[in-house]
Amino acid sequence: MAKEEAAKNRAFRRKCMFAGIFLAACLLLVLLQKVKEEKEKKRLTFSLAGEEEASKEDVSRELLEEEKESVLEEPKVREVEKETLGIDVSRFQEEIDWAQVAEAGIDFAMVRIGCRGLVSGAMVEDDRAAYNLREASENGIYVGAYFFSTAVNEEEVREEAQWVCSFLEDYVITYPVVYNCEGFQEETSRQYGMTSKERTALAQIFLDEIEAAGYTGMFYGAKGELQDSLCWDTEALEARYRIWVAQYLEETYPERSGPEYEGACDMWQYTDQARVPGIRTVVDQNVAYFGFEEEAVP
């Protein structure tokens, strides 16, 4: 009897053990299923979030493109014969409050976008160029641009012109794009010793590239350098491009209508000591003998 009882007890314990293993296996399967479901839920959540984020990025990208197009698609303008008041600026004018400048009655701004060093020959972007072009335009001021060149050969001047055209692609440029070349009579200048014919040829290459890109080319020079072709082939330049003359006189604009210059003059830089609201420093001031008006929408 004792042996039979013992055998029954062992059989019962085995049954209990198998039952426990079975229950444990069931619980494990249930836990594994829950883990799987949680992972799938998270994966789906991340996937939906990713799709939503991607959708947001697509919308943002579209908005940016629309904004860029709206900036570039400024209302069409036509050139008219009238006097307009402007300034020319660079990084030396520091940070400009263009809203105040506009309120002061400034019609246009000629913005320096870069230069090539007089000695080093390195090309450098004006670190205020993008800000000045953007902010002036956003405040209703028409903009033009100029580049300070010290090119000594055709390769360099073409590099300058191509760089200028590439830089201006993202902006609406209404006033001319200008070739500015000064300081060549100083012995430290890399252009020292070049003839007026050589310099003029480089200016023409630059401005031809500018006009081929759809901009209006303009040449900047001091009255003394241009008069009687002292430093440039002035007749050749006047025959092909607009001329911006610098001359500071005791009697100036608007009391005087123009410089003491006998040649063609499309723009007169009449002072380098102007004070304009919104600009902390003195600034060059100009009068242009042309302007722009928005064309009427049919």
C-alpha positions as CSV (number, residue, x, y, z in Angstrom):
1,M,0.0,0.0,0.0
2,A,2.8,2.4,0.9
3,K,4.5,1.8,-2.5
4,E,1.2,2.4,-4.4
5,E,0.6,5.6,-2.4
6,A,4.1,6.8,-3.2
7,A,3.6,6.1,-6.9
8,K,0.4,8.0,-6.8
9,N,2.1,11.0,-5.2
10,R,4.9,11.0,-7.8
11,A,2.3,10.8,-10.6
12,F,0.5,13.7,-9.1
13,R,3.6,15.8,-8.7
14,R,4.5,15.1,-12.4
15,K,1.1,16.2,-13.4
16,C,1.4,19.4,-11.4
17,M,4.9,20.1,-12.8
18,F,3.6,19.6,-16.4
19,A,0.6,21.8,-15.7
20,G,2.9,24.5,-14.3
21,I,5.2,24.3,-17.4
22,F,2.2,24.5,-19.6
23,L,0.8,27.5,-17.8
24,A,4.2,29.2,-17.9
25,A,4.5,28.6,-21.6
26,C,1.0,30.0,-22.1
27,L,1.9,33.1,-20.1
28,L,5.2,33.5,-22.1
29,L,3.3,33.3,-25.4
30,V,0.8,35.9,-24.2
31,L,3.7,38.2,-23.1
32,L,5.5,37.7,-26.4
33,Q,2.3,38.6,-28.3
34,K,1.9,41.8,-26.3
35,V,5.5,42.8,-26.9
36,K,5.0,42.1,-30.6
37,E,1.8,44.2,-30.6
38,E,3.6,47.1,-28.8
39,K,6.4,47.1,-31.3
40,E,4.0,47.1,-34.2
41,K,2.1,50.0,-32.6
42,K,5.3,52.0,-32.1
43,R,6.5,51.2,-35.6
44,L,3.2,52.4,-37.0
45,T,3.3,55.5,-34.8
46,F,6.8,56.4,-36.0
47,S,5.8,55.7,-39.6
48,L,2.9,58.0,-39.4
49,A,5.0,60.6,-37.6
50,G,7.6,60.3,-40.3
51,E,5.0,60.7,-43.0
52,E,3.6,63.7,-41.3
53,E,7.0,65.2,-40.9
54,A,7.8,64.5,-44.5
55,S,4.5,66.1,-45.5
56,K,5.4,69.2,-43.4
57,E,8.8,69.4,-45.0
58,D,7.2,69.2,-48.5
59,V,4.8,72.0,-47.6
60,S,7.6,74.1,-46.1
61,R,9.7,73.6,-49.3
62,E,6.7,74.6,-51.4
63,L,6.1,77.7,-49.3
64,L,9.8,78.6,-49.6
65,E,9.7,78.2,-53.3
66,E,6.5,80.3,-53.5
67,E,8.1,83.0,-51.3
68,K,11.2,83.0,-53.5
69,E,9.1,83.3,-56.7
70,S,7.1,86.1,-55.1
71,V,10.2,88.0,-54.3
72,L,11.6,87.6,-57.8
73,E,8.3,88.3,-59.5
74,E,8.3,92.0,-58.6
75,P,5.7,94.0,-60.5
76,K,7.0,94.9,-64.0
77,V,8.4,98.4,-64.3
78,R,9.2,100.7,-67.1
79,E,12.0,103.2,-67.3
80,V,10.9,106.9,-67.3
81,E,12.8,110.1,-67.7
82,K,12.9,111.8,-64.3
83,E,15.4,112.6,-61.6
84,T,15.6,110.0,-58.8
85,L,17.5,110.3,-55.5
86,G,19.8,107.4,-54.4
87,I,22.7,106.3,-52.2
88,D,25.5,103.8,-52.7
89,V,26.4,101.6,-49.8
90,S,28.8,98.9,-48.7
91,R,29.8,97.3,-45.4
92,F,31.3,100.6,-44.3
93,Q,27.8,101.9,-43.7
94,E,27.3,99.1,-41.1
95,E,23.8,97.8,-40.5
96,I,21.3,100.0,-42.2
97,D,17.7,100.6,-41.1
98,W,16.2,100.5,-44.6
99,A,12.7,101.3,-43.4
100,Q,14.0,104.7,-42.2
101,V,15.9,105.2,-45.4
102,A,12.7,104.6,-47.5
103,E,10.8,107.1,-45.3
104,A,13.5,109.7,-46.0
105,G,12.6,109.6,-49.7
106,I,15.4,107.6,-51.1
107,D,14.4,106.1,-54.5
108,F,17.3,103.7,-55.2
109,A,20.4,102.2,-53.7
110,M,23.5,101.1,-55.5
111,V,24.9,98.2,-53.4
112,R,28.5,97.0,-53.5
113,I,28.4,93.2,-53.7
114,G,32.1,92.5,-53.7
115,C,35.6,93.6,-54.7
116,R,39.0,92.4,-55.8
117,G,41.9,93.5,-53.5
118,L,44.1,96.3,-54.8
119,V,47.2,94.5,-53.7
120,S,46.3,90.8,-53.1
121,G,44.0,90.4,-56.0
122,A,41.7,88.2,-53.9
123,M,38.0,88.4,-54.6
124,V,35.8,89.1,-51.6
125,E,32.1,89.3,-51.1
126,D,30.9,92.4,-49.3
127,D,29.5,91.0,-46.0
128,R,26.6,93.4,-46.1
129,A,25.6,92.8,-49.7
130,A,22.9,90.2,-49.2
131,Y,21.3,92.1,-46.3
132,N,21.4,95.4,-48.2
133,L,19.9,94.0,-51.4
134,R,17.1,92.2,-49.6
135,E,16.2,94.8,-47.1
136,A,16.3,97.7,-49.5
137,S,14.0,95.8,-51.9
138,E,11.6,94.8,-49.1
139,N,11.2,98.4,-48.1
140,G,10.3,99.5,-51.6
141,I,13.7,100.9,-52.7
142,Y,14.9,99.9,-56.2
143,V,18.4,98.5,-56.2
144,G,21.4,98.4,-58.5
145,A,24.8,96.9,-57.8
146,Y,28.5,97.6,-58.3
147,F,31.7,95.6,-58.1
148,F,35.1,97.1,-57.3
149,S,37.5,95.6,-59.9
150,T,41.3,95.4,-59.9
151,A,41.5,92.9,-62.7
152,V,44.7,92.9,-64.7
153,N,43.8,90.5,-67.5
154,E,40.8,89.2,-69.4
155,E,40.6,86.0,-67.4
156,E,40.3,87.9,-64.1
157,V,37.7,90.4,-65.4
158,R,35.5,87.6,-66.9
159,E,35.8,85.8,-63.5
160,E,34.5,89.0,-61.8
161,A,31.6,89.5,-64.2
162,Q,30.5,85.8,-64.0
163,W,30.7,86.0,-60.2
164,V,28.6,89.1,-60.1
165,C,25.9,87.6,-62.4
166,S,25.8,84.5,-60.3
167,F,25.5,86.5,-57.1
168,L,22.6,88.6,-58.4
169,E,20.5,85.7,-59.6
170,D,18.4,85.6,-56.5
171,Y,17.6,89.4,-56.4
172,V,15.5,91.8,-58.5
173,I,17.9,94.3,-60.0
174,T,16.3,97.3,-61.5
175,Y,19.1,100.0,-61.6
176,P,22.3,99.3,-63.5
177,V,25.2,96.9,-62.6
178,V,28.4,98.9,-62.4
179,Y,32.1,98.5,-63.1
180,N,34.0,100.4,-60.5
181,C,37.8,100.7,-60.8
182,E,39.8,103.1,-58.7
183,G,43.3,103.5,-57.1
184,F,45.1,102.3,-60.2
185,Q,47.5,105.3,-60.1
186,E,48.9,104.3,-56.8
187,E,52.2,102.4,-56.9
188,T,50.9,99.8,-54.5
189,S,48.0,98.9,-56.8
190,R,48.3,95.7,-58.9
191,Q,47.0,97.8,-61.8
192,Y,49.8,100.4,-61.6
193,G,51.4,100.9,-65.0
194,M,48.4,99.7,-67.1
195,T,47.5,102.0,-69.9
196,S,44.1,103.6,-70.2
197,K,43.5,101.5,-73.3
198,E,44.2,98.3,-71.4
199,R,41.9,99.2,-68.5
200,T,39.1,100.3,-70.8
201,A,39.3,97.0,-72.7
202,L,38.8,95.1,-69.4
203,A,35.9,97.4,-68.4
204,Q,34.2,96.7,-71.7
205,I,34.6,92.9,-71.3
206,F,33.1,93.1,-67.8
207,L,30.1,95.2,-68.9
208,D,29.5,93.2,-72.1
209,E,29.2,90.1,-69.9
210,I,26.8,92.0,-67.5
211,E,24.6,93.1,-70.4
212,A,24.6,89.6,-72.0
213,A,23.1,88.4,-68.7
214,G,20.2,90.9,-69.1
215,Y,21.4,93.7,-66.8
216,T,22.0,97.3,-67.7
217,G,25.8,98.0,-67.7
218,M,27.2,101.2,-66.2
219,F,30.7,102.6,-65.8
220,Y,31.7,104.6,-62.7
221,G,34.5,107.2,-62.8
222,A,35.6,110.5,-61.3
223,K,35.1,113.6,-63.4
224,G,38.8,114.3,-63.6
225,E,39.6,110.8,-64.9
226,L,36.9,110.8,-67.5
227,Q,37.2,114.3,-68.8
228,D,39.2,114.5,-72.0
229,S,39.9,110.7,-71.7
230,L,42.6,111.4,-69.2
231,C,42.5,107.9,-67.7
232,W,40.0,106.0,-69.8
233,D,38.9,105.8,-73.4
234,T,35.8,107.8,-72.4
235,E,34.4,108.1,-75.8
236,A,34.3,104.4,-76.2
237,L,32.7,103.9,-72.9
238,E,30.1,106.5,-73.4
239,A,29.2,105.1,-76.8
240,R,28.2,101.7,-75.2
241,Y,27.3,102.1,-71.6
242,R,25.7,104.4,-69.1
243,I,28.1,106.7,-67.2
244,W,28.1,107.4,-63.4
245,V,30.2,110.5,-62.7
246,A,31.6,111.4,-59.3
247,Q,32.3,115.0,-58.6
248,Y,31.9,116.9,-55.3
249,L,31.3,120.7,-55.7
250,E,30.6,123.5,-53.3
251,E,27.3,124.2,-55.0
252,T,25.7,120.8,-55.3
253,Y,22.4,119.1,-56.0
254,P,19.6,120.2,-56.1
255,E,20.9,123.8,-56.4
256,R,23.1,122.5,-59.2
257,S,21.5,120.1,-61.7
258,G,24.7,118.2,-62.7
259,P,28.5,118.0,-62.5
260,E,31.0,120.0,-64.4
261,Y,31.4,117.3,-66.9
262,E,31.1,117.8,-70.6
263,G,30.3,114.2,-71.6
264,A,27.3,112.0,-71.1
265,C,26.2,111.6,-67.5
266,D,23.4,109.3,-66.4
267,M,24.0,109.4,-62.7
268,W,25.9,112.0,-60.5
269,Q,27.5,111.1,-57.2
270,Y,27.5,114.6,-55.8
271,T,28.6,114.1,-52.2
272,D,30.3,111.5,-50.0
273,Q,29.2,113.2,-46.8
274,A,25.4,112.9,-46.8
275,R,23.4,112.1,-43.7
276,V,20.4,109.9,-44.2
277,P,18.0,108.6,-41.5
278,G,18.6,105.0,-40.8
279,I,22.4,105.1,-41.5
280,R,24.8,105.8,-38.7
281,T,27.7,106.8,-40.9
282,V,28.0,109.4,-43.7
283,V,27.1,108.0,-47.1
284,D,27.5,108.8,-50.8
285,Q,24.4,110.4,-52.3
286,N,23.5,110.4,-56.0
287,V,21.0,111.7,-58.5
288,A,20.0,109.6,-61.5
289,Y,18.5,111.2,-64.6
290,F,16.2,108.3,-65.0
291,G,13.8,106.3,-62.9
292,F,11.2,103.5,-62.9
293,E,7.4,103.3,-62.6
294,E,5.3,100.2,-62.2
295,E,3.5,99.2,-65.4
296,A,-0.3,99.2,-65.2
297,V,-1.9,95.8,-65.1
298,P,-4.3,95.3,-68.1
